[in-house]
């Protein structure tokens, strides 16, 4: 028999390879288990956001909600036009020219710990109607009740109307409230056309309005100009058209639109019915009161990155074991993972009172200090505690950077993962698989 060949010696390692495998498996299981409380914290964020939305709705219910103004519009009933479903028909005539100026200011209102901006608007408008060929209108739409013609001003939430005055020529229009389920152009104000009014005469409108969340204007004129200015410094312009010009600064903004009948999306004279629904939906433009720091959105994003945070922290601790030969009990791993999850709950609780940035810094300092103190007490190694504190502080700084980045968030997050993988490769490259 030939002599056995001596086996090649394995390099001596400060740890047992099999135990390392078990520790990797244990850490992976612990990371998976940590996702459960992270999901529960995410549910808490959703609940708190729902409470905030309810508070905002309560404020809007007594102040005034989203507002969209449309008009003035000349509305003439069509005689004997009752439809099969019980609706009534009208002819709506748009102004030939309409110039609108809107000035809004804001203040903050609170409901419990939640706050939301509320707005007041001073609206002035003037314009003219073109001469009407009544015979041609009767030929197109049927017999008209010109004697019952009305001037209507659409306001999406009439609860916010504080004052309104409409004049045509030298006469005041006696305005009255128009419920949304009764008016042919929705809710708002309506008044009879003055007997002495002439189509060549100009009309003028003054209105005070309260609103929240969004304000918009329907450019009903064949030629419309709209100018808005506000003390709110974070407008989100939206609707059918963006402003032709805008100026935004820390004191507020100013914007303006100029439109023609070809771009407004509806004709200058049209037949409408009280049962047709909203005739001006999607035809408006304006701005929403965008809040640049969405507290709950930021916390929700941080929880999404929290998976990455828990993985990096526990893998870093495991790499520290492999590099130093030190051993941590799995209970200590578990306590550390609990602390990492509690960071996000602490962040939410603090941010509701002191804001997201200060809440993030405070939560990071609290949890980093606790984990550093725990590491020092568990090992008796102050240098290890300082290293743990610095590593966690770096990770929290990286997480905050990711939260503030927009288009570069994916790139930076990927680079962080690649760096963690490189570190893991560095400390595990000495592991040699056992040969049976």
Buried (B, 14 or more C-beta within 10 A) or exposed (E): EEEEEEEEEEEEEEBEBEEBEEBBEBBBEBBEEBEEBBEEBBEBBEEBBEBBEEBBBBBBEEBBBBBBBBBBBBBBBBBEBEEEEEBBBBBBBBBBBBBBBBBBBBEEBEBEEBBBBBBBBBBBBBBBBBEBEEEEBBEEBBEBBBEEBBBBBBBBBBBBBEEBEBBBBEBEBEBEBBEBEEBBBBBBBBBBBBEEBEBEBEBBBBBBBBBBBBBBBBBBBBBBBBBBBBBBBBBEBBBBBEBEEBEBEEEBBBBBBBBEBEEBBBEBBEBBBBEBEBBBEEBBBBBBBBEEEEBBBBBBBBBEBBEBBBBBBBBBBBBBBBBEEBEBEEEBBBBBBEBBBBBBBBBBEBBBEEEBEEBBBBBBEBBBEBBBEBBBEBBEBEEBBEBBBEBBBEBBEBBBBBBEEEEEBEEEBEEBEEEBEEBBEEBBEBEEEEEE
